[in-house]
Amino acid sequence: MFVSFNFLLPLLSAVATVSGTALPPHSRRVLHERRDTVPHGWALHRRADPDTVLPLNIALRQSNLDKLDAYLLDVADPESPNYGKHWTAAQVAQTFRPSKESMQTVHAWLLEEGMDASRLRFSKDRGYMHMNVTVAEAERLLAADYYVYRHAESGIEHVGCHSGYHLPEHLVAHVDMVTPTVEFGGVSLGARVAKRASGAPPGATGGQMKRPVAPKTPIPAAVRDVLTDADHCDTQVTLDCIRALYDFQPNLQATDQNTVGVVELADQTLSPSDLTTFFQKFATDSVNTQPTLVSIDGGTINADETDPNLIGESNLDFELMMGLLGKNQEVKLYQVGGSISFNLLLDAIDDVNGGFCGFDGGDDPTFDFVDSGTTEDCGNKPSAFVYSVSYAGGEDFPAQYMQRQCTEYGKLGLLGMTFFYASGDNGVASNADNLCLQADGSTAAGSGNFLPNFPATCPYVTAVGATQVDAGKSVTDPEIAPSQFGSGGGFSNVFDRPDFQSRAVTTYLDNFAPDLGADVFNRNGRGVPDISANGFPTAVVINGQWTLSGGTSASTPIIAAMIAAVNDARLAAGKSTVGYINPALYSNMFVSVFHDIVSGSNPGCGTSGFPTAPGWDPVTGLGTPNFPMLLDRFMMLP
């Protein structure tokens, strides 16, 4: 797996000797993870108090991950005789559970190190070993130096060891990662902030996930009388614009079997009254329709919220998703409390024998924490076939953390679920604070090497970019890449390019890629986005006022609505849901399904970014869908 220099490198060749406590013969220590620099916005403050207690978690290596791609292609490749034959939860749990050898090896090591067995406990899925330890004990176990780091903007203090930690060499094959160590987020000293808005500092959010936010402007009163038509889609995008652009007129027949969800994190909340106002204009038969709340870890709808930064983006999701699918299709609102973390979502919906849940329902407490007094949900919430998630953050989380989360999306794909993630609104820079990679491995705003967004870079999710109708043009003209913001795109520094993407991406790299330095972007990485839809300027209601908004956070629910409609048609015909769709999208069978986007680019990091081009490009992916053709191809599959 390619890992860029800026990430935590499993430098298994780097060896450290540990003096002091006698160790077993196989005690030679190797560096397991490290950071080259302290993350953006943080500074090393002081040595950690040796008596401070830490929730130490050891993530065990899962079995058969080397076969995950093959398992997925068996049910997702259009040429496979097993297309659509998704697995059961029991099959997934049995296939990927850590081996007894891994569990026994780690447990034996901790006992050898003097840890009392009563302090050790496994997670429900046996994937994590947890214990509370003092800083002094953690430093001895991991041959690490723990410090307190302070966030410059928020003042929050965090305990960790950015310079790295070591494991006995015989444990390396059995352990993915140990926390808290090199990640920055959840293990903090002092009070947390009351609200975690889109601009909250990383220390307050447990990471750097943010909503892609395109420019917002009030709609002039003089043109409000044309909001409902499809004749002015270059200046105001309405539901009719979207229907006309992609010929999206679904005839839903299996709404009682189909499920679709939209995910919102922390304090981002829907305004039910704004949704009603929107429907009064665009979908009068849906006026009394609201999404079904699925509360995760205390997540709630705050109907009294008026902060546009907290309601605008959620409103956008539901006004588009529910407006396009109509009143008969239930849409679930997965409102996730606690930290801005996708792992908390995965904890709640994954019922694979405890699934992704960690020692008490949280995969990684240093990132994935809930508010005080809240019991974490673990595999007890209803799942959906399609998830629309309009959040993105720079691919600068710990590499093992991203890889482990990405693996879970792949495992859920085996169950027939489809995840759509926005690719971001800052072009080739990260969605979190417009950051770029620096030569020393740090991140900074302005210029530098390209930094794509996660989870969009995970090959097991479908990354969604944005387009727009060109000025003075109509829905019958080709769309262009957005001119008001950069559709997020580029190449992963963590995840290799999957084989099914190689032909399309290699054609771009060989013929259209800009002539930039060798380190500016990873030519071997997974390319994003996969597909696009209109993302600007979208007419929405915020605080009772009509506003122009958008971004890839508008494009994502549009694409998700289309795949939800595809699932409806397949279910009505007695077929399975589509699940993991990326292999199909890039196959020869789907080559004529997309409207090609060949105008525009996605600037960022002091460059013009990538240009669009015929075929796939790292701005708009394969292009925008022709829905009848998309539906036809998926209906041809078993």
SULGI-V772319 format. One record per residue. N is the residue number from 1. RES is the residue in three letters. SS is DSSP state (A for helix, B for strand, O for the rest). PSI is psi in whole degrees, 0 to 359 (* if undefined). BURIAL is I if it has 24 or more other C-alpha atoms within 12 Angstrom, else O. Layout:
((N:RES:SS:PSI:BURIAL) (N:RES:SS:PSI:BURIAL))
This chain:
((1:MET:O:124:O) (2:PHE:O:129:O) (3:VAL:O:123:I) (4:SER:O:160:I) (5:PHE:O:339:I) (6:ASN:O:352:I) (7:PHE:O:176:I) (8:LEU:O:119:I) (9:LEU:O:127:I) (10:PRO:O:75:I) (11:LEU:O:81:I) (12:LEU:O:348:I) (13:SER:O:344:O) (14:ALA:O:125:O) (15:VAL:B:137:O) (16:ALA:B:136:O) (17:THR:O:145:I) (18:VAL:O:126:I) (19:SER:O:171:O) (20:GLY:O:239:O) (21:THR:O:135:O) (22:ALA:O:137:O) (23:LEU:O:159:O) (24:PRO:O:167:O) (25:PRO:O:330:O) (26:HIS:O:38:O) (27:SER:O:6:I) (28:ARG:O:128:I) (29:ARG:B:143:I) (30:VAL:B:149:I) (31:LEU:B:125:I) (32:HIS:B:316:I) (33:GLU:B:152:I) (34:ARG:O:164:I) (35:ARG:O:143:I) (36:ASP:O:326:I) (37:THR:O:163:I) (38:VAL:O:138:I) (39:PRO:O:158:I) (40:HIS:O:130:I) (41:GLY:O:351:I) (42:TRP:B:156:I) (43:ALA:B:143:I) (44:LEU:B:127:I) (45:HIS:B:310:O) (46:ARG:B:168:O) (47:ARG:B:143:O) (48:ALA:O:145:I) (49:ASP:O:126:O) (50:PRO:O:341:O) (51:ASP:O:356:O) (52:THR:O:135:I) (53:VAL:B:132:O) (54:LEU:B:144:I) (55:PRO:B:90:I) (56:LEU:B:130:I) (57:ASN:B:129:I) (58:ILE:B:114:I) (59:ALA:B:117:I) (60:LEU:B:146:I) (61:ARG:O:129:I) (62:GLN:O:155:I) (63:SER:O:152:I) (64:ASN:O:19:O) (65:LEU:A:335:I) (66:ASP:A:345:O) (67:LYS:A:0:O) (68:LEU:A:316:I) (69:ASP:A:316:I) (70:ALA:A:319:O) (71:TYR:A:317:I) (72:LEU:A:316:I) (73:LEU:A:330:I) (74:ASP:A:330:I) (75:VAL:A:354:I) (76:ALA:A:345:I) (77:ASP:O:125:I) (78:PRO:O:337:I) (79:GLU:O:356:O) (80:SER:O:136:O) (81:PRO:O:346:O) (82:ASN:O:17:O) (83:TYR:O:133:I) (84:GLY:O:358:I) (85:LYS:O:76:I) (86:HIS:O:158:I) (87:TRP:O:166:I) (88:THR:O:163:O) (89:ALA:A:324:I) (90:ALA:A:321:O) (91:GLN:A:315:O) (92:VAL:A:314:I) (93:ALA:A:315:I) (94:GLN:A:322:O) (95:THR:A:323:I) (96:PHE:A:1:I) (97:ARG:O:138:I) (98:PRO:O:148:I) (99:SER:O:156:I) (100:LYS:A:325:O) (101:GLU:A:316:O) (102:SER:A:315:I) (103:MET:A:315:I) (104:GLN:A:322:O) (105:THR:A:314:I) (106:VAL:A:317:I) (107:HIS:A:316:I) (108:ALA:A:320:O) (109:TRP:A:316:I) (110:LEU:A:322:I) (111:LEU:A:320:O) (112:GLU:A:330:O) (113:GLU:O:3:O) (114:GLY:O:8:O) (115:MET:O:129:I) (116:ASP:O:138:O) (117:ALA:A:331:O) (118:SER:A:343:O) (119:ARG:A:350:O) (120:LEU:O:137:I) (121:ARG:B:142:I) (122:PHE:B:154:I) (123:SER:O:171:I) (124:LYS:O:328:I) (125:ASP:O:8:I) (126:ARG:O:18:I) (127:GLY:O:345:I) (128:TYR:B:144:I) (129:MET:B:129:I) (130:HIS:B:145:I) (131:MET:B:150:I) (132:ASN:B:128:I) (133:VAL:B:157:I) (134:THR:B:163:O) (135:VAL:A:319:I) (136:ALA:A:319:O) (137:GLU:A:318:I) (138:ALA:A:320:I) (139:GLU:A:323:I) (140:ARG:A:316:I) (141:LEU:A:322:I) (142:LEU:A:3:I) (143:ALA:O:54:I) (144:ALA:O:161:I) (145:ASP:O:117:I) (146:TYR:O:139:I) (147:TYR:B:166:I) (148:VAL:B:128:I) (149:TYR:B:146:I) (150:ARG:B:136:I) (151:HIS:B:127:I) (152:ALA:O:321:O) (153:GLU:O:316:O) (154:SER:O:338:I) (155:GLY:O:359:I) (156:ILE:O:141:I) (157:GLU:B:144:I) (158:HIS:B:143:I) (159:VAL:B:129:I) (160:GLY:B:188:I) (161:CYS:O:78:I) (162:HIS:O:335:I) (163:SER:O:354:I) (164:GLY:O:169:I) (165:TYR:B:163:I) (166:HIS:B:151:I) (167:LEU:B:153:I) (168:PRO:B:142:I) (169:GLU:A:326:I) (170:HIS:A:352:I) (171:LEU:A:345:I) (172:VAL:A:320:I) (173:ALA:A:353:I) (174:HIS:A:353:I) (175:VAL:B:129:I) (176:ASP:B:306:I) (177:MET:B:163:I) (178:VAL:B:138:I) (179:THR:B:152:I) (180:PRO:O:134:I) (181:THR:O:272:I) (182:VAL:O:352:I) (183:GLU:O:158:I) (184:PHE:O:127:I) (185:GLY:O:282:I) (186:GLY:O:329:I) (187:VAL:O:92:I) (188:SER:B:155:I) (189:LEU:B:131:I) (190:GLY:O:180:O) (191:ALA:O:150:O) (192:ARG:O:157:I) (193:VAL:O:156:I) (194:ALA:O:323:O) (195:LYS:O:142:I) (196:ARG:O:76:I) (197:ALA:O:180:I) (198:SER:O:337:I) (199:GLY:O:10:I) (200:ALA:O:147:I) (201:PRO:O:156:I) (202:PRO:A:322:I) (203:GLY:A:334:I) (204:ALA:A:341:I) (205:THR:A:347:I) (206:GLY:O:13:I) (207:GLY:O:206:I) (208:GLN:O:31:I) (209:MET:O:130:I) (210:LYS:B:158:I) (211:ARG:O:132:I) (212:PRO:O:127:I) (213:VAL:O:107:I) (214:ALA:O:167:I) (215:PRO:O:144:I) (216:LYS:O:133:I) (217:THR:B:141:I) (218:PRO:B:147:O) (219:ILE:O:124:I) (220:PRO:O:139:O) (221:ALA:A:329:O) (222:ALA:A:338:O) (223:VAL:A:8:O) (224:ARG:A:342:O) (225:ASP:A:354:O) (226:VAL:A:14:O) (227:LEU:O:329:I) (228:THR:O:355:I) (229:ASP:O:180:I) (230:ALA:O:28:I) (231:ASP:O:353:I) (232:HIS:O:44:I) (233:CYS:O:351:I) (234:ASP:O:341:I) (235:THR:O:335:I) (236:GLN:O:117:I) (237:VAL:B:121:I) (238:THR:O:175:I) (239:LEU:A:322:I) (240:ASP:A:328:I) (241:CYS:A:313:I) (242:ILE:A:317:I) (243:ARG:A:319:I) (244:ALA:A:320:I) (245:LEU:A:320:I) (246:TYR:A:11:I) (247:ASP:O:48:I) (248:PHE:O:95:I) (249:GLN:O:70:I) (250:PRO:O:146:I) (251:ASN:O:86:O) (252:LEU:O:132:I) (253:GLN:O:348:O) (254:ALA:O:40:I) (255:THR:O:338:I) (256:ASP:O:342:O) (257:GLN:O:334:I) (258:ASN:O:151:I) (259:THR:O:140:I) (260:VAL:B:142:I) (261:GLY:B:153:I) (262:VAL:B:135:I) (263:VAL:B:130:I) (264:GLU:B:143:I) (265:LEU:B:143:I) (266:ALA:O:237:I) (267:ASP:O:358:I) (268:GLN:O:125:I) (269:THR:O:149:I) (270:LEU:O:143:I) (271:SER:O:104:I) (272:PRO:A:325:I) (273:SER:A:324:I) (274:ASP:A:322:I) (275:LEU:A:320:I) (276:THR:A:316:I) (277:THR:A:319:I) (278:PHE:A:314:I) (279:PHE:A:327:I) (280:GLN:A:332:O) (281:LYS:A:318:I) (282:PHE:A:334:I) (283:ALA:O:77:I) (284:THR:A:333:O) (285:ASP:A:354:O) (286:SER:A:9:I) (287:VAL:O:320:I) (288:ASN:O:16:O) (289:THR:O:135:I) (290:GLN:O:157:I) (291:PRO:O:160:I) (292:THR:B:120:I) (293:LEU:B:128:I) (294:VAL:B:98:I) (295:SER:B:125:I) (296:ILE:B:124:I) (297:ASP:O:44:I) (298:GLY:O:9:I) (299:GLY:O:137:I) (300:THR:O:162:I) (301:ILE:O:121:I) (302:ASN:O:91:O) (303:ALA:O:343:O) (304:ASP:O:357:O) (305:GLU:O:136:I) (306:THR:O:356:O) (307:ASP:O:116:O) (308:PRO:A:335:I) (309:ASN:A:343:I) (310:LEU:A:341:I) (311:ILE:A:338:I) (312:GLY:A:317:I) (313:GLU:A:321:I) (314:SER:A:318:I) (315:ASN:A:315:I) (316:LEU:A:314:I) (317:ASP:A:308:I) (318:PHE:A:329:I) (319:GLU:A:324:I) (320:LEU:A:307:I) (321:MET:A:308:I) (322:MET:A:327:I) (323:GLY:A:323:I) (324:LEU:A:326:I) (325:LEU:A:337:I) (326:GLY:O:171:I) (327:LYS:O:338:I) (328:ASN:O:341:I) (329:GLN:O:114:I) (330:GLU:O:135:I) (331:VAL:B:125:I) (332:LYS:B:137:I) (333:LEU:B:106:I) (334:TYR:B:95:I) (335:GLN:B:109:I) (336:VAL:B:120:I) (337:GLY:O:191:I) (338:GLY:O:214:I) (339:SER:O:163:I) (340:ILE:O:83:I) (341:SER:O:130:I) (342:PHE:A:337:I) (343:ASN:A:329:I) (344:LEU:A:324:I) (345:LEU:A:312:I) (346:LEU:A:321:I) (347:ASP:A:315:I) (348:ALA:A:326:I) (349:ILE:A:347:I) (350:ASP:O:105:I) (351:ASP:O:27:I) (352:VAL:O:76:I) (353:ASN:O:46:I) (354:GLY:O:340:I) (355:GLY:O:233:I) (356:PHE:O:353:I) (357:CYS:O:142:I) (358:GLY:O:210:I) (359:PHE:O:331:I) (360:ASP:O:30:I) (361:GLY:O:4:I) (362:GLY:O:127:I) (363:ASP:O:318:I) (364:ASP:O:94:I) (365:PRO:O:339:I) (366:THR:O:342:I) (367:PHE:O:324:I) (368:ASP:O:74:I) (369:PHE:O:155:I) (370:VAL:O:167:I) (371:ASP:O:153:I) (372:SER:O:135:O) (373:GLY:O:358:O) (374:THR:O:131:O) (375:THR:O:128:O) (376:GLU:O:139:I) (377:ASP:O:141:I) (378:CYS:O:100:I) (379:GLY:O:19:I) (380:ASN:O:10:I) (381:LYS:O:148:I) (382:PRO:O:142:I) (383:SER:O:176:I) (384:ALA:O:162:I) (385:PHE:O:329:I) (386:VAL:B:135:I) (387:TYR:B:130:I) (388:SER:B:122:I) (389:VAL:B:110:I) (390:SER:O:57:I) (391:TYR:O:151:I) (392:ALA:B:149:I) (393:GLY:B:157:I) (394:GLY:B:148:I) (395:GLU:O:54:I) (396:ASP:O:18:I) (397:PHE:O:165:I) (398:PRO:O:136:I) (399:ALA:A:318:I) (400:GLN:A:325:I) (401:TYR:A:313:I) (402:MET:A:318:I) (403:GLN:A:321:I) (404:ARG:A:319:I) (405:GLN:A:318:I) (406:CYS:A:319:I) (407:THR:A:322:I) (408:GLU:A:324:I) (409:TYR:A:322:I) (410:GLY:A:317:I) (411:LYS:A:322:I) (412:LEU:A:332:I) (413:GLY:A:326:I) (414:LEU:A:335:I) (415:LEU:O:355:I) (416:GLY:O:17:I) (417:MET:O:151:I) (418:THR:B:129:I) (419:PHE:B:126:I) (420:PHE:B:129:I) (421:TYR:B:138:I) (422:ALA:B:143:I) (423:SER:O:351:I) (424:GLY:O:164:I) (425:ASP:O:18:I) (426:ASN:B:31:I) (427:GLY:O:234:I) (428:VAL:O:359:I) (429:ALA:O:164:I) (430:SER:O:153:I) (431:ASN:O:336:I) (432:ALA:O:101:I) (433:ASP:O:19:I) (434:ASN:O:47:I) (435:LEU:B:152:I) (436:CYS:B:159:I) (437:LEU:B:140:I) (438:GLN:O:166:I) (439:ALA:O:330:O) (440:ASP:O:7:O) (441:GLY:O:354:I) (442:SER:O:177:I) (443:THR:B:148:I) (444:ALA:B:152:I) (445:ALA:B:148:I) (446:GLY:O:270:O) (447:SER:O:166:I) (448:GLY:O:193:I) (449:ASN:B:159:I) (450:PHE:O:143:I) (451:LEU:O:98:I) (452:PRO:O:180:I) (453:ASN:B:143:I) (454:PHE:B:143:I) (455:PRO:O:2:I) (456:ALA:O:330:I) (457:THR:O:348:I) (458:CYS:O:126:I) (459:PRO:O:349:I) (460:TYR:O:4:I) (461:VAL:O:163:I) (462:THR:B:117:I) (463:ALA:B:133:I) (464:VAL:B:123:I) (465:GLY:B:186:I) (466:ALA:B:156:I) (467:THR:B:178:I) (468:GLN:B:160:I) (469:VAL:O:130:I) (470:ASP:O:151:I) (471:ALA:O:131:O) (472:GLY:O:1:O) (473:LYS:O:174:O) (474:SER:O:181:I) (475:VAL:O:347:I) (476:THR:O:352:O) (477:ASP:O:156:O) (478:PRO:O:139:I) (479:GLU:O:171:I) (480:ILE:B:169:I) (481:ALA:O:148:I) (482:PRO:O:141:I) (483:SER:O:343:I) (484:GLN:O:346:I) (485:PHE:O:165:I) (486:GLY:B:120:I) (487:SER:O:121:I) (488:GLY:O:134:I) (489:GLY:O:164:I) (490:GLY:B:215:I) (491:PHE:B:135:I) (492:SER:B:145:I) (493:ASN:B:359:I) (494:VAL:B:319:I) (495:PHE:B:130:I) (496:ASP:B:156:I) (497:ARG:O:126:I) (498:PRO:O:152:I) (499:ASP:A:321:O) (500:PHE:A:344:I) (501:GLN:A:350:I) (502:SER:A:314:O) (503:ARG:A:310:O) (504:ALA:A:317:I) (505:VAL:A:319:I) (506:THR:A:322:I) (507:THR:A:318:O) (508:TYR:A:312:I) (509:LEU:A:323:I) (510:ASP:A:336:O) (511:ASN:A:336:O) (512:PHE:O:351:I) (513:ALA:O:142:I) (514:PRO:O:153:I) (515:ASP:O:90:O) (516:LEU:O:170:O) (517:GLY:O:159:O) (518:ALA:O:333:O) (519:ASP:O:358:O) (520:VAL:O:321:I) (521:PHE:O:158:I) (522:ASN:O:106:I) (523:ARG:O:349:I) (524:ASN:O:0:I) (525:GLY:B:163:I) (526:ARG:B:129:I) (527:GLY:B:141:I) (528:VAL:B:152:I) (529:PRO:O:180:I) (530:ASP:O:325:I) (531:ILE:B:163:I) (532:SER:B:167:I) (533:ALA:B:166:I) (534:ASN:B:135:I) (535:GLY:B:11:I) (536:PHE:B:144:I) (537:PRO:B:115:I) (538:THR:B:130:I) (539:ALA:B:120:I) (540:VAL:B:168:I) (541:VAL:B:126:I) (542:ILE:B:119:I) (543:ASN:O:38:I) (544:GLY:O:0:O) (545:GLN:B:138:I) (546:TRP:B:131:I) (547:THR:B:149:I) (548:LEU:B:124:I) (549:SER:B:205:I) (550:GLY:B:208:I) (551:GLY:O:181:I) (552:THR:A:344:I) (553:SER:A:345:I) (554:ALA:A:322:I) (555:SER:A:323:I) (556:THR:A:310:I) (557:PRO:A:335:I) (558:ILE:A:310:I) (559:ILE:A:319:I) (560:ALA:A:322:I) (561:ALA:A:322:I) (562:MET:A:316:I) (563:ILE:A:328:I) (564:ALA:A:320:I) (565:ALA:A:324:I) (566:VAL:A:314:I) (567:ASN:A:320:I) (568:ASP:A:313:I) (569:ALA:A:320:I) (570:ARG:A:319:I) (571:LEU:A:320:I) (572:ALA:A:333:O) (573:ALA:O:7:O) (574:GLY:O:19:O) (575:LYS:O:174:I) (576:SER:O:169:I) (577:THR:O:167:I) (578:VAL:O:333:I) (579:GLY:O:228:I) (580:TYR:O:110:I) (581:ILE:O:350:I) (582:ASN:A:315:I) (583:PRO:A:323:I) (584:ALA:A:316:I) (585:LEU:A:324:I) (586:TYR:O:0:I) (587:SER:O:163:I) (588:ASN:A:330:O) (589:MET:A:333:O) (590:PHE:A:12:I) (591:VAL:O:332:I) (592:SER:O:13:O) (593:VAL:O:340:I) (594:PHE:B:146:I) (595:HIS:B:118:I) (596:ASP:O:138:I) (597:ILE:O:119:I) (598:VAL:O:16:I) (599:SER:O:129:I) (600:GLY:O:179:I) (601:SER:B:182:I) (602:ASN:O:78:I) (603:PRO:O:157:I) (604:GLY:B:164:I) (605:CYS:O:37:I) (606:GLY:O:17:I) (607:THR:B:176:I) (608:SER:O:1:I) (609:GLY:O:215:I) (610:PHE:O:141:I) (611:PRO:B:151:I) (612:THR:O:164:I) (613:ALA:O:164:I) (614:PRO:O:137:I) (615:GLY:O:206:I) (616:TRP:O:143:I) (617:ASP:B:157:I) (618:PRO:O:36:I) (619:VAL:O:309:I) (620:THR:O:8:I) (621:GLY:B:224:I) (622:LEU:O:347:I) (623:GLY:O:198:I) (624:THR:B:151:I) (625:PRO:B:146:I) (626:ASN:O:106:I) (627:PHE:A:314:I) (628:PRO:A:322:I) (629:MET:A:321:I) (630:LEU:A:312:I) (631:LEU:A:316:I) (632:ASP:A:316:O) (633:ARG:A:316:I) (634:PHE:A:330:I) (635:MET:A:339:I) (636:MET:A:339:O) (637:LEU:O:152:I) (638:PRO:O:*:I))
